[in-house]
Amino acid sequence: MAKDHLHVVMLPWSAFGHMIPFFQLSIALAKAKVHVSYISTPKNIQRLPKISPDLQPFIHLVSIPFPALASGFLPEGAEATVDIPFEKMDNFKIAYDLLQQPINQFIGDQLPDWIIVDFSAHRAVEIGKEFGVPLVYFSAFCAPTCVFLTSLENISKANTDHDILPSPESLTSPRDFGQR
């Protein structure tokens, strides 16, 4: 049976600087009568702004909790980066990656037309391939920020060096562009 509407799944990173732009994009798509499934954790879903009644039929807030984690892995009730001390951020990234299986199940059940992903949903590529659903990358960062934080030097090291983020020193020193 053919669908009578376009369905998009949103997969933002669990930080408000990402969730809110994805939510705003969800609202814009809903205004165009696109059905949106916005996936996040229960506490993050509760923290989102209220959806106007005229858009509620188009935006489905999908609450997927983190799997049970070992005690002390994350602070109790932590579901966004605002809830996490810096020293636990690697654990938070691992917990976020553990959402892959329930997201995979949701995508398989819904078979949306598109998946819109953030930088952190790298596992969504596998899910999209498995179910034949195309992906769109939506960046919460503006283009100048991407250019400022990424240099050709860092990109060329990406294949050999896992730590491609610039150092604080490199961000506060003039660039050496070589001789022209």
Residue pairs with C-beta under 8 A, 6 or more apart in sequence:
3 113
5 33
5 34
5 35
6 33
6 34
6 35
6 113
6 114
7 34
7 35
7 36
7 37
7 110
7 112
7 113
7 114
8 29
8 34
8 35
8 36
8 37
8 112
8 113
8 114
8 115
8 116
9 36
9 37
9 39
9 106
9 107
9 110
9 112
9 114
9 115
9 116
10 22
10 25
10 26
10 36
10 37
10 38
10 39
10 116
11 39
11 103
11 115
11 116
11 117
11 118
11 121
11 124
12 18
12 19
12 21
12 22
12 23
12 38
12 40
12 118
12 140
13 19
13 81
13 96
13 118
13 119
13 120
13 121
13 140
14 40
14 41
14 44
14 79
14 80
14 81
14 92
14 96
15 80
15 81
15 82
16 47
16 80
16 81
16 82
17 140
18 118
18 120
18 140
19 40
19 44
19 48
19 80
21 138
21 140
22 38
22 116
22 118
22 138
22 140
23 38
23 48
23 49
25 116
25 138
26 36
26 38
26 59
27 51
27 55
27 59
29 36
29 58
30 36
30 51
30 55
30 58
30 59
31 55
33 58
34 58
35 58
35 60
36 58
36 59
36 60
37 60
37 62
37 106
37 110
37 112
38 45
38 48
38 59
38 60
38 61
38 62
39 62
39 64
39 103
39 106
40 48
40 61
40 62
40 63
40 64
40 79
41 63
41 64
41 65
41 66
41 79
41 80
42 63
42 65
42 79
43 77
43 79
43 80
44 79
44 80
45 61
45 62
45 63
47 80
48 61
51 59
51 61
62 106
64 99
64 102
64 103
64 106
66 74
66 79
66 95
66 98
66 99
67 95
67 98
67 99
67 101
69 95
69 98
73 91
73 95
74 84
74 88
74 91
74 92
74 95
75 83
75 84
75 85
75 88
77 83
78 84
78 88
78 92
81 89
81 92
84 91
84 92
93 120
96 120
97 123
100 123
100 127
103 123
103 124
103 127
104 127
104 130
107 115
107 127
107 128
107 131
107 133
108 130
108 131
111 131
111 133
112 133
113 133
113 134
114 133
114 134
114 135
114 136
115 124
115 127
115 128
115 133
115 134
115 135
115 136
116 135
116 136
116 137
116 138
117 124
117 135
117 136
117 137
117 138
118 137
118 138
118 139
118 140
119 137
119 139
124 135
125 135
127 133
128 134
128 135
139 146
141 149
148 171
149 165
149 166
149 171
151 166
151 175
154 164
154 165
154 166
155 164
157 164
158 164
